[in-house]
Amino acid sequence: MLLDFNSIYNKYDMKVTGVLHVGAHHGQEVTEYISKGIKNMVFFEPLPETVAILEEKLSTYAKDNNIIIFPYAAGNEDTTIEMYVSDHTMCSSILKPKVVLTQYPAIKFPEKTNVEMIKIDNAEIDFEFNLMNIDVQGYELEVLKGAAETLKNIDYIYTEINRAEVYENAPHVDELDAFLSPYGFKRVETDWSGETWGDGFYIKEKE
C-alpha cells in the first residue's frame, strides 16, 4: 500500500464490517486489518504457489476470524484465462506487460500460465464486508465490472491506479473514476509514488 491504511482509516473514521482483497499475494496487509478489529476477510489470489504461502500465513489467524481464500483471479466473466507470471510474483498480471518492462527492467516475465477466473458477484460469501482492496496490475476495471452487484454494498475502495499503460490496455484512472461515479464513489486520496502508477482511495458518498 502506498497510502497509509492506518492514516486513512482514522482520517475518514472508517466503519469496516469486512474486507475483500483482490490480488492478495502473501497477505501482507492482514495484520493491518486485524489491528483495526476487522474479522471478516476475503482474499482472491490465482497463482497456486502464492496461494499456498497465503494459506499458511492466514492459518495463524483462522481461529479468531472469518477468512475465505478464493484461488482465482477476479474479472468480468467465469472462465480460464492466461496470466503473465513475473519473477516478482506481485507483478504478475492478466494483462501483457508494457511500460513496466522499461520502467523496471529488473522485473522479468519468464512464463505464462492458465488460471481460473470468476466474477466477484458469483462468489459465495456468507458474511458482511464493505471495503474492497484491489491490486491486480492494471486489471482493476474488469474486477469492478464483475462486482457490479457487490458494489452496491461497498463503502470504501482502495485500489491501484494507472496514468500510463504499465500493462497493455490498463485503464486510466479517469476510467475508474467514471465507472465508480454512478455507484456514488468519489476518489478522495491519491498517491502517484510509482510515477506511472499509484494508489487511490474511494469513498461512497452518503445520500
Salt bridges, closest charged atoms under 4 A:
ASP13 OD2 - LYS15 NZ 2.69
GLU29 OE1 - HIS21 NE2 3.91
GLU82 OE1 - LYS112 NZ 3.74
ASP87 OD1 - HIS88 ND1 3.08
GLU142 OE2 - LYS145 NZ 3.42
GLU149 OE1 - LYS152 NZ 2.94
ASP155 OD1 - LYS206 NZ 3.18
GLU165 OE1 - LYS98 NZ 3.04
ASP174 OD2 - HIS172 ND1 3.71
ASP177 OD2 - ARG187 NH2 2.65
GLU189 OE2 - LYS11 NZ 2.58
